[in-house]
Amino acid sequence: EGSAHASYGLRNYFGSAERIDLRTSMGTASSNNFTLNCHQPTVLDTDVDLRGSASRAATRNPSSSYDLTETAASVSLDFPAMLMATPGSLTAELSLREMSAAQYASAAIREHTKLPLGHHTKASLTASLNHDNRDSPMAPTAGWSGNVSVSGSLCDYVASKHFVKPTASLQVNRTLPLLGLTLSSSLHCGGIFMPLAQGRNVGYIRVCDRFFLGSERVRGFQNQGLGPRDEHTAVPRTKVDSGNSGGDDNDWTSMWGDALGGDLYSSGLIAVSGLLPQRKLASFGVRWHVFANCGTLVRPLRSRRLCYSLFLPEPGGDSN
């Protein structure tokens, strides 16, 4: 896929060290984005940063056979480490989202894009804490970093009007001087919970709000390649056999079935790296790297799915 990016920025235009950025990007197949960011580094003579943004993004998700157009506005406060034990942020966001299914999308995806589910608003409040004392963010050899985030969302679609989405990540790096090796390990996990849901609303989360897991976390897998899938897509057998989902814009879909996402995920990585023996390559920072990783993405069985699994006939009645 080819893409083009353009940006324009204003620095200290009003004399208060503020920054205004306008960014736009366009892809030939997957996405078009427009974002306006405003940043005020000090609020009321404190070290708290104020950020505001307005954006519109149109994204194509071929792994799940749907398009998502989202118009959003957000305001966030960034707190430095001197005010808390570790840097953190608090973000409030309001978005209008529109979903549309591809021509050969599975029945599960089409169910998520039907009105009124396909067009809805979402309000969310996210709190996060970050810590990073690594010696290098790109190729760390010592130190550790961690992130904890909790997001509470309120949606206007019928099922799952509200849910809580916590996530956490941890990376630890250590160098063995005698061997000249660097050991690295990382862990990522997250979940979706509906503590206030009752009755029919228990267990229903839209596909665009779920977790997806693939090559971005677990190397060697396809994008969104792990987790539940609906293989009953409407792709004609001739298209699947040829490995092509179609020629026009509405024919695209995944030949392996639509990824449905999950409510719980975890992934881990263990890696060993070191400098190459050739001094010329080592001077450019070229390193050898061996790793092992794993991950899982699941949709746990909800209580609402058990409400009709047991049938008790009335006394004296017909059990059939």
N, C-alpha and C positions, 0 to 999 in steps of 0.2 A: 504494500500500500504506500502511495506517495502522499505527502502532507506538506502544507505551507503554513508558516507562522509569521505573525506581524505584531509588533508591540510599540506603544508610545507612552512615555512617562514624563511626569512633571515633578521636580524636586524643589522643595522649599518655596513654592509659588506664593504662598501667603505669609512667609516669614516665620513659620512655627515648626520648621523641620518636618513638615508633612510630606507625604509621597502619594502620588496618584498614578496608577498604571492602567492602561487600556490594552488588553491582549485579545487576539483573535486567532483562531487556527481552523484549518479546513483540511479534511482528509478525502481521498478519492473514493473510499469505500465505507469507512466506519463512523466518522464523527465530524461534527462542526461545533465549535465552541466560541463563545463571546463572554469576556469577563472584564468587569470594571472593579479595581481594588483601590481602596483608600486606607492610608496608614498614618496614624497620629502617634508619634513615639512617646509623648508624655500627656497624661490626663490629670488636670488639677494639680500641677507641680509635683506629680509622683512619677515613679518609674513604670507605671502600668501603661501598656501599649493598647491603643484602640484601633481596631481594624473593621472595615466595612466592605462588603462586596455585593455586586449584583451580576448575575450570570445567566446565560441561556446556553444549554448544551443539547445537541441532538446526537445520540449514540446508537449505533447498531450493534447488537449482541448476537453474532451468528451461532454461538454455542448454545443459546437458548431460543433462537428464532423469534426475537422480538426487537422492536425499536422503542427507545425511551427518549422523550423530549422533556427536559426539565428546566423550568424557569425559577430561579431562586434568589433570595436576598438573605444576607447573614450579617451579624454583628458579633464581634468577639473581643474579649479582654485577655491580654497576655500578662501574666504575673511573673516577675523575675524571681530568681532564687533568693534574693535578699528579703523578700516579703514572706516567703514560705520555705519549707525545707528543701524543696526542689521546684524548678520552673513548672508552671502550669497555665492552663487557659480555660476559659468559659465561653462557649459559643452558642448563640441562638440563631436558628435558621427557619425560614418559611419558604416552602417550595410548592409549585404547581407542576404536576407530572402527568404526562400522557403516554400511554402504552399502546402499541399496535403490533399485531402478530404478523409474521411472515406468511406467505401463501401456503407453505407446507408445514406450518407449525403443528405441534402435537396438540391433542385435546386438553392436556393439562395447562399448556401455555395459553391457549385460546380462552380458557376459563378465567385466567388472570387478566386478560385484556378486554373482557366484555364490560360494557357500561352497566352500572356506574363504577365498576372496579378499575376500568382502564384510565379514566380521568379522575384525578383526586388531588387533594392538597395534603401536605404533611408539615407539621411543626415539630421541631426537635430542639432539645437542650443537651449540650455535650460538655462534660467536664473531663479534663485530662491532666495527667502529671507526667513529666519527662525528666529523665536523668541520663547524662552522657559524660563520662570522663575518659573515653577512649583517646588514644594518642593520635588516631587518624580515622575520620569517618568513612573513607573509601577502602583503606587496607589496614585495619587496626591490628596491632600486635600485642597490646596490653590495654587493660581497663574493661569496663562493662557499661552497658546502656540498657535502659528499661523504659517502658511506657505502659501506663494504665489509663484506660479511657472508658467512661460510662455514658451512654447516650439514651435519653428517654424521648420517645416519639409518640405523637398523637396524630392519627390519620382519620380522614372522614369517610373511608370506605367501610362497608358493613362489617366485614370480618376483621378481627384484630384491630380494634380502634386504637389500642395503645400497646406498647411493648418496650422493654428495656434491653439494651444491647451492650453488654460489657465486653471489652477486649483487653488483652495484655500481651506484652512481648518482652523478651529478655535475651541479651547477647553477652557472652563472657569470652574474653580473649586472654591468653597467657602465653608467654614466650619461654622456651627452654633454652637458656644460653649455651649449655654444653653441647647440645645437639643442633642448635641453630634452627629449631622448628617452632612454629606458632600453632597452638591449639585453639580452636574456636568452636563454640557451641551456641546454639540459639534455640529458642522455644517461642511459639506463637499459639495463642488459644483465644477462643471467643464463644459466646453463646447468645441466644435470644430467649427472653423469658417474658411471660405475660402474667404478672402476679395478681392482677385485678380482673382477669378474664373469667367469664362464667358461661356455662352452657354451650351453645353452638359456636361461640367465638373462640373457644379454647382450641389451639392447635393450628390456626390458619394465619400464615404470614405470606405476604405477596412475594413473588419470585424476585422482584427487584430490591427487596429489603433483606433477603437471605444472604448467607455467606456462600462464597464460591472458593474452590481450592484447585490449584493446578500448577502450572510451570512457574508462577510468580512466587510460590512458597516451596513447592516440592519439585526439584529439578528432575528432568527426564520424562515428565508428563505433559500432555497437551494443556493448552489454556482451558481452565475450568474442566479439566479431565477427570477429577475425582468426585465421588459423591453420587447421589441418586440421579437417574436419567429416565426419561420417558422415550422408549424406543419406538413407540407407535406413531411415528410421523407419517404425513401423507405424501412423502416423496415417492414418485413413481419408481418401480423396480429398475427400469432402464437407466434412470438417473443415478441410483445408488450403485448399480453395477459398474457404471462408467466412472464413478468417483466425482461426478459433477452434479451439483444441485440445481443447475439451471442457468440460463443466460441472462434473463432480465432481472431488474432490481428486486422484484417481489418473489423470486424463486429461491433465494438463498435460504439455507437451513443446514444444520449439522447432519452429516450422513450417519453419525453414530448415535443419534437420538438427542433430544433436547436436555441440557443440564437444568436440573430443578433446584439446585442449591440445597443448603441444609441449615439447621438451627444450632448445631454445635460443631466446632472444628478444632483441630489441634495439629501442629506440625513441628518437627524437630530436625536439627541439622548438627552434625559433628564433622569437623574438617581439620585437616593437617596441611600446612603449607610451609614452604621454605624457599630460599633463594637458589637459583640455578648455579651450578659450579662455574659456568663461563662468566668471567668477570665483566665482559662487555654487556652481556644481557642483564646481569645483576645490577649494573650501574644504571640501567633504565627502569629498574624496579620489576623486572619480569620474574615471576615466581611459579613454582610447580604447586599443584593443588590436588588433594585427594579428599573426597567427601562421601558421606553416607547420610541420607535423609529419608524421612517417612512422614506420613500425614494421614488424617482421616477426616471425613465430613459426613455427618449423619443427620437424619431427621428422627428424633426419638418418638416412640409410640406415645400418643397423647391419650388422656383419659376419655375424651369424647369418642374415640374409636372403639372403646370397650362397652359403650352404653347399650349397644344392640347385639353384643356377642352371646348373651345368655338369655334364653327364653324359658320362663317358668309358667306352665299352664295353670289355669284356675282349677281348684279342687273339683273333680268330677267332670272336667272338660276334656276335649279331645286334644291330645298332645301333638297331633299332626296339623 
